[in-house]
C-alpha cells in the first residue's frame, strides 16, 4: 500500500492513502480518537475518481507519526487475531 505524507508538522500529520483503501480509515480514526494524546483525528474522502482518501491527525505531547504507528500496529494485531480465529474455525468446519 502506497501511503504519501502530504504534510508533517511537530503536532500534526496529513497522509494520503491509495484509492480503494478508504475502508481502513473508519476503524483507524476510531482507534485514534480513543488515544489520550490525540486532539483531532478525521478523514476526507473527496471526489471518488479525482482525490485520494486523506487522514488528518493532530496530537498533543507526542509526535503524530508515533501515535499513528502504534495504532496501526494495534489494528494489524486485532485483524491478525481475527484471521487466526477464522482459520481455526474454518479448519473445524471442513471435518
C-alpha positions as CSV (number, residue, x, y, z in Angstrom):
1,X,0.0,0.0,0.0
2,X,1.4,3.3,-1.0
3,X,0.9,6.0,1.7
4,X,2.0,9.5,0.9
5,X,2.8,12.0,3.7
6,X,1.4,15.3,2.4
7,X,2.0,17.5,5.4
8,X,4.1,16.9,8.5
9,X,4.5,19.2,11.5
10,X,5.5,18.8,15.1
11,X,1.9,18.2,16.2
12,X,0.0,17.2,13.0
13,X,0.2,14.8,10.1
14,X,-1.7,14.5,6.9
15,X,-1.3,11.4,4.8
16,X,-3.0,10.1,1.6
17,X,-3.9,6.5,1.0
18,X,-4.5,4.8,-2.3
19,X,-8.0,4.9,-3.8
20,X,-9.9,1.9,-2.7
21,X,-8.4,1.8,0.8
22,X,-10.9,4.1,2.4
23,X,-12.4,1.3,4.4
24,X,-9.3,1.3,6.5
25,X,-10.0,4.8,7.6
26,X,-13.1,4.1,9.7
27,X,-11.6,1.8,12.3
28,X,-8.3,3.7,12.2
29,X,-9.9,7.0,13.0
30,X,-12.0,5.4,15.8
31,X,-8.9,4.0,17.4
32,X,-7.0,7.2,17.0
33,X,-9.8,9.2,18.6
34,X,-9.7,6.9,21.6
35,X,-6.0,7.7,22.2
36,X,-5.3,10.1,25.1
37,X,-2.7,12.2,23.2
38,X,-4.9,12.7,20.1
39,X,-6.5,16.1,19.8
40,X,-8.1,15.5,16.4
41,X,-8.3,12.6,14.0
42,X,-10.5,12.7,10.9
43,X,-10.5,11.6,7.3
44,X,-11.6,13.1,4.0
45,X,-12.7,11.1,1.0
46,X,-13.1,13.8,-1.6
47,X,-14.1,13.0,-5.1
48,X,-14.2,9.2,-5.8
49,X,-12.3,9.5,-9.1
50,X,-10.1,12.5,-8.5
51,X,-9.0,12.6,-4.9
52,X,-7.1,10.1,-2.7
53,X,-8.6,9.4,0.8
54,X,-6.7,11.6,3.4
55,X,-6.2,11.1,7.1
56,X,-5.5,14.1,9.3
57,X,-4.1,13.7,12.8
58,X,-3.3,16.3,15.4
59,X,-1.7,15.3,18.8
60,X,-0.5,16.9,22.0
61,X,2.5,15.7,23.9
62,X,3.6,13.0,21.4
63,X,4.6,13.0,17.7
64,X,1.7,12.2,15.5
65,X,3.7,9.7,13.5
66,X,4.4,7.7,16.7
67,X,0.8,7.6,17.6
68,X,-0.2,6.5,14.1
69,X,2.4,3.8,14.1
70,X,1.2,2.5,17.5
71,X,-2.5,2.5,16.4
72,X,-1.7,0.9,13.0
73,X,0.2,-1.9,14.9
74,X,-2.8,-2.4,17.2
75,X,-5.1,-2.5,14.2
76,X,-2.9,-5.1,12.4
77,X,-2.8,-7.2,15.6
78,X,-6.5,-7.1,16.0
79,X,-7.2,-8.2,12.4
80,X,-4.4,-10.7,12.6
81,X,-6.1,-12.3,15.6
82,X,-9.4,-12.4,13.7
83,X,-7.7,-14.1,10.8
84,X,-6.2,-16.8,13.1
85,X,-9.5,-17.3,14.7
86,X,-11.2,-17.7,11.3
87,X,-8.6,-20.1,10.1
88,X,-9.1,-22.2,13.2
89,X,-12.9,-22.3,12.8
90,X,-12.7,-22.9,9.1
91,X,-10.5,-26.0,9.7
92,X,-13.1,-27.4,12.1
93,X,-15.9,-26.8,9.6
94,X,-14.1,-28.9,6.9
95,X,-14.4,-32.0,9.0
